[in-house]
Amino acid sequence: MNRNTVISISKGIAIILMVIAHAEAPGWLCKFIFEFHMPLFFITAGYFFSLKYLNDEATFVKKRVKGLYLPFVKWSVVFLALHNLMFKIGILNETYGNEMGGVTHPYSWHSIQQNLWNIFTAMGGYDQFLCGAFWFFRGLFVASILYLIIYKVLDSCIKSSRWKKSIPYLICVIMLILCGWKTYEGLKVITLVQGGYRDMMGCFFFGCGFIFRQYADSYQTLIRRYYAIIWTSILFGVIVYIFSRYLTANMNWRSSYTQFLSLPVPALLGFLMTYNISMLLDKKENWLKRFLVYTGDHTLNIFIFHIVAYKVVSLIKIWYYHLDIRQIGCHMVIHDHSQEDLFWILYTIAGVGIPLGCTWLAEQWKAKRQSDLPSS
């Protein structure tokens, strides 16, 4: 059976867009990307959810632990161990930080211990300036398990097989109501780091992905013609742009009620736009398709290492503009001239290329070692 690579291409496009947005690309482009790129990851994850897990919860949870929790813990601990070293070698400092002027500081022994506890018990405590995208691991971990729990509860309560078909839609409605209530009243889930908004909206988008899977073949048949794909993609893109211009929203954990209301439509249309483009790219076997599929299959490494990879370009920018060497500590990239020059392109190339390149080399080395082993 041939593998369906459309979703892999979609994830590849999404992770590249994330790296572009984190690289402080032109403001209009960042706003456009933020409307849908993170929801897209939750949607693609929900796309692969299977009802078989309703009777095999252990397998699903094990997969989530292996694919999300363990990598999060592993690399959060690594960066925690390196945090103070980063200050000694100048990668981090107390002078330069994020766009809002916030900086990070060396950890005391007590802080290190507390962060370690937070990493294991709450999927928090990660280095904000080196692991700024790590919230996604917790968000998807919580969202996917929450979706399974709610589905099981509703499935046990609803006896009619006819009404059971409505459960995926009902879950999405429930999550929207809860998120609306939460943002309107400014409530927090105190047991979740950052209050739970990202996790709950993630559950909504996860459910949307599962629903889309049921209609994916019909959708592809509906717009199978080249021009239909092009024009619908343009239409979806224009609507997303209008939202980004006048009703800006993203999956910010501090989203207001208005931002919550503004998010679902552009997020879902942005996914469809990306899915359409992926359908076109999937039709031809060429280097671009292979690159995007490989990128989509290795998004984890880009999530983990793209901010560190940015530092290589920051050194070049410091040399080019004769900046203070301590600006390498800027998060996520150097802010000076970021809206005037094209360094965001170099940041993007490094943020995607360095993690992928190291991944490819590691795979080649591993394959060579295995081939050198004597056969039994």
C-alpha positions in Angstrom: 0.0 0.0 0.0 1.4 3.4 -1.1 2.0 5.9 1.7 -0.1 9.0 1.7 2.5 11.8 1.9 0.2 14.8 1.7 0.1 15.2 5.5 3.9 14.9 5.7 4.2 17.7 3.1 1.7 19.8 5.1 3.7 19.4 8.3 6.9 20.2 6.4 5.4 23.4 5.1 4.1 24.3 8.6 7.4 23.8 10.3 9.1 26.0 7.8 6.5 28.6 8.3 7.1 28.4 12.0 10.8 28.9 11.6 10.1 31.9 9.3 7.8 33.5 11.9 10.3 32.9 14.7 13.0 34.5 12.5 11.1 37.9 12.7 10.1 38.0 9.1 8.2 41.1 7.9 5.3 41.8 10.3 2.5 41.2 7.8 4.0 37.8 6.9 4.4 36.8 10.6 0.8 37.7 11.4 -0.4 35.7 8.4 1.6 32.6 9.5 0.6 32.9 13.2 -3.1 32.6 12.1 -2.8 28.9 11.3 0.7 27.3 11.5 0.4 25.9 15.1 -3.2 24.8 14.8 -2.1 22.9 11.7 0.1 20.6 13.8 -2.7 19.8 16.1 -5.0 19.1 13.1 -2.5 16.8 11.4 -2.0 14.9 14.7 -5.8 14.4 15.0 -5.9 13.2 11.4 -4.2 10.0 12.5 -6.3 9.4 15.6 -8.1 6.0 15.4 -11.2 4.8 17.2 -9.4 1.5 17.9 -7.7 3.4 20.8 -11.1 3.6 22.6 -10.5 0.0 23.6 -6.7 0.1 23.7 -6.0 3.3 25.7 -2.6 2.0 26.9 -1.2 1.8 23.4 -2.3 5.3 22.7 -0.9 6.7 25.9 2.4 4.9 25.4 2.7 6.4 21.9 2.1 9.9 23.3 4.6 9.3 26.1 7.2 7.9 23.7 6.7 10.5 21.0 6.1 13.7 23.1 6.7 13.4 26.8 10.1 11.5 26.7 11.7 13.8 24.0 10.4 16.8 25.9 12.0 15.6 29.2 15.2 14.5 27.5 15.9 17.8 25.7 14.5 20.0 28.5 16.9 18.4 30.9 19.8 18.8 28.4 19.2 22.5 28.0 18.6 22.9 31.7 22.1 21.4 32.3 23.6 23.7 29.7 21.8 26.9 30.8 24.5 28.4 33.1 27.2 27.2 30.7 25.5 29.3 28.0 26.0 32.4 30.1 29.7 31.6 30.6 30.3 31.3 26.9 28.1 34.2 26.0 25.2 32.6 24.2 22.9 33.9 26.9 23.4 37.1 28.9 21.4 39.5 31.1 21.6 42.5 28.7 19.8 41.3 25.6 16.6 39.3 25.4 13.2 39.3 23.8 11.5 42.1 21.9 9.7 43.2 25.0 13.0 43.8 26.9 12.8 40.7 29.0 16.0 38.8 29.7 16.9 35.5 31.4 19.3 34.9 34.2 21.7 32.2 35.4 19.9 29.6 37.6 20.7 29.1 41.2 21.0 25.5 42.5 17.5 25.8 43.9 16.1 27.0 40.6 17.8 24.2 38.7 16.1 21.7 41.1 12.7 23.4 40.8 12.9 23.5 37.0 13.8 19.8 37.0 10.7 19.0 39.0 8.6 21.1 36.7 10.0 19.3 33.6 9.0 15.9 34.9 5.7 16.7 36.7 4.2 19.5 34.6 6.1 19.6 31.3 7.2 23.1 32.2 10.5 24.4 33.5 12.2 24.4 30.1 14.6 27.1 29.1 12.4 29.9 27.7 15.1 31.4 25.5 16.6 28.1 24.1 13.4 26.0 24.1 10.8 28.6 23.3 8.7 26.2 21.2 8.6 23.4 23.7 5.1 24.3 24.9 3.9 22.5 21.8 5.0 19.1 23.3 2.8 19.6 26.4 0.0 21.1 24.4 -0.3 18.2 22.0 0.3 15.6 24.8 -2.6 17.0 26.9 -4.8 17.7 23.9 -4.6 14.2 22.5 -5.1 12.4 25.8 -7.9 14.8 26.7 -9.6 14.0 23.4 -9.4 10.3 24.0 -10.8 10.7 27.5 -13.8 12.8 26.4 -14.5 10.5 23.5 -14.6 7.5 25.8 -16.9 9.2 28.2 -19.3 10.3 25.5 -19.1 6.9 23.8 -20.1 5.2 27.0 -23.0 7.6 27.7 -24.4 7.6 24.2 -26.0 4.2 23.4 -27.5 4.9 20.0 -25.1 4.0 17.1 -26.6 6.8 15.1 -25.8 9.4 17.7 -22.3 8.0 18.3 -21.4 9.4 14.9 -21.9 12.9 16.3 -19.4 12.5 19.1 -16.4 14.0 17.2 -18.5 17.1 16.4 -19.8 17.3 20.0 -16.3 17.2 21.4 -15.3 20.2 19.2 -18.3 22.1 20.3 -17.6 21.3 24.0 -14.0 22.5 23.7 -15.0 25.7 21.9 -17.6 26.5 24.7 -15.0 25.8 27.4 -12.4 27.9 25.7 -14.9 30.7 25.2 -15.9 30.6 28.8 -12.3 30.5 29.9 -11.2 33.5 27.8 -14.3 35.6 28.5 -13.9 35.3 32.3 -10.1 35.1 32.3 -10.0 31.7 33.9 -7.0 29.4 34.3 -6.5 25.7 34.6 -4.2 25.9 37.5 -2.9 22.4 37.0 -1.6 23.2 33.5 1.4 25.5 32.8 0.3 28.7 31.2 -3.3 28.1 32.2 -4.5 25.6 29.7 -5.7 27.7 26.7 -3.3 26.2 24.2 -4.0 22.7 25.4 -7.8 23.1 25.2 -7.7 24.8 21.8 -5.3 22.1 20.7 -7.9 19.5 21.7 -10.4 21.4 19.4 -8.1 21.4 16.5 -7.1 17.8 17.2 -10.8 16.9 16.8 -11.0 18.9 13.6 -8.2 16.8 12.2 -10.0 13.6 13.1 -13.2 14.8 11.4 -11.3 16.0 8.3 -9.9 12.5 8.0 -13.4 11.1 7.4 -13.9 13.4 4.5 -10.3 13.7 3.1 -11.0 11.4 0.1 -14.2 13.2 -0.8 -12.5 16.5 -0.4 -9.7 15.5 -2.8 -12.2 14.2 -5.3 -14.2 17.5 -5.1 -11.2 19.7 -5.9 -9.1 17.2 -7.9 -8.7 19.5 -10.9 -5.6 21.7 -10.9 -7.5 25.0 -11.3 -9.9 24.1 -8.5 -7.0 23.5 -6.1 -5.4 26.8 -7.2 -8.4 29.0 -6.8 -9.6 27.5 -3.6 -6.1 27.9 -2.1 -6.1 31.6 -3.2 -9.5 32.1 -1.7 -8.5 30.5 1.6 -5.3 32.5 1.7 -7.1 35.8 1.1 -9.5 35.1 3.9 -6.6 34.2 6.2 -4.8 37.4 5.2 -7.9 39.5 6.0 -8.2 38.0 9.4 -4.4 38.6 10.0 -4.9 42.2 9.0 -8.0 43.1 10.9 -8.8 40.3 13.4 -5.3 39.1 14.4 -5.2 36.0 16.5 -2.9 33.0 17.3 -2.5 30.3 19.9 -1.0 32.7 22.4 -1.6 31.4 25.9 -2.8 34.9 26.9 -5.4 35.2 24.1 -8.3 37.4 24.8 -12.0 36.5 24.1 -11.9 38.5 20.9 -8.7 36.7 19.8 -10.3 33.4 20.7 -13.3 34.2 18.4 -10.9 35.3 15.7 -8.9 32.1 15.6 -10.9 29.0 14.4 -11.9 30.3 10.9 -8.4 31.4 9.7 -6.8 28.4 11.4 -9.0 25.9 9.6 -8.9 27.7 6.3 -5.1 28.0 6.6 -4.9 24.2 7.1 -7.0 23.7 4.0 -4.8 26.1 2.0 -1.7 24.2 3.1 -3.4 20.9 2.4 -4.3 22.0 -1.1 -0.7 23.1 -1.8 0.5 19.8 -0.4 -1.8 18.0 -2.8 -0.3 19.8 -5.8 3.3 19.2 -4.6 2.5 15.5 -3.9 1.6 14.9 -7.6 5.2 15.0 -8.9 8.2 13.0 -7.7 11.0 15.6 -7.4 13.5 17.0 -5.0 11.0 19.5 -3.5 8.5 16.8 -2.6 11.2 14.6 -1.1 12.6 17.5 0.9 9.2 18.5 2.3 8.3 14.9 3.1 11.6 14.5 4.9 11.1 17.8 6.7 7.6 16.8 7.7 8.8 13.5 9.1 11.4 15.2 11.2 9.6 18.2 12.6 10.5 17.2 16.1 14.2 18.0 15.6 13.4 21.4 14.1 11.2 22.2 17.0 14.0 21.3 19.4 17.0 22.9 17.7 15.9 25.7 15.4 16.5 28.5 18.1 20.0 27.2 18.8 20.7 27.0 15.0 19.7 30.7 14.7 22.8 31.6 16.7 25.0 30.8 13.8 23.2 33.5 11.7 23.2 35.9 14.7 27.0 35.8 14.6 27.0 36.7 11.0 24.6 39.6 11.6 26.7 40.9 14.5 29.7 40.9 12.2 27.8 42.5 9.3 26.3 45.4 11.4 29.2 45.7 13.9 26.8 45.0 16.8 27.6 44.2 20.4 28.7 40.5 20.5 26.3 40.1 23.4 23.4 40.5 21.0 23.8 36.8 20.2 21.7 36.4 23.4 18.6 38.0 21.7 15.6 35.8 21.7 14.8 34.4 19.2 16.9 36.4 16.8 18.6 39.7 16.8 15.9 42.4 16.7 18.0 45.3 15.3 17.1 45.9 11.6 14.9 42.8 11.6 12.1 44.6 9.8 14.5 46.3 7.3 16.8 43.5 6.1 16.6 40.0 4.7 18.4 38.2 7.5 15.2 36.4 8.3 15.8 34.3 5.2 19.2 33.3 6.5 17.7 32.5 9.9 15.1 30.3 8.2 17.7 28.4 6.2 19.7 27.8 9.3 16.7 27.0 11.5 15.5 24.3 9.1 18.8 23.3 7.4 21.1 22.8 10.4 18.7 20.5 12.4 17.8 18.6 9.2 21.4 18.3 8.1 22.5 17.0 11.5 19.6 14.6 11.5 20.6 13.3 8.0 24.2 12.9 9.0 23.2 11.0 12.2 21.0 8.7 10.1 23.8 8.0 7.6 26.2 7.3 10.4 23.8 4.9 12.1 23.0 3.1 8.8 26.8 2.8 8.2 27.3 1.3 11.6 24.6 -1.2 11.1 25.9 -2.2 7.7 29.3 -2.8 9.2 28.0 -5.2 11.8 28.8 -8.8 11.0 25.7 -10.7 9.9 24.5 -13.5 12.2 
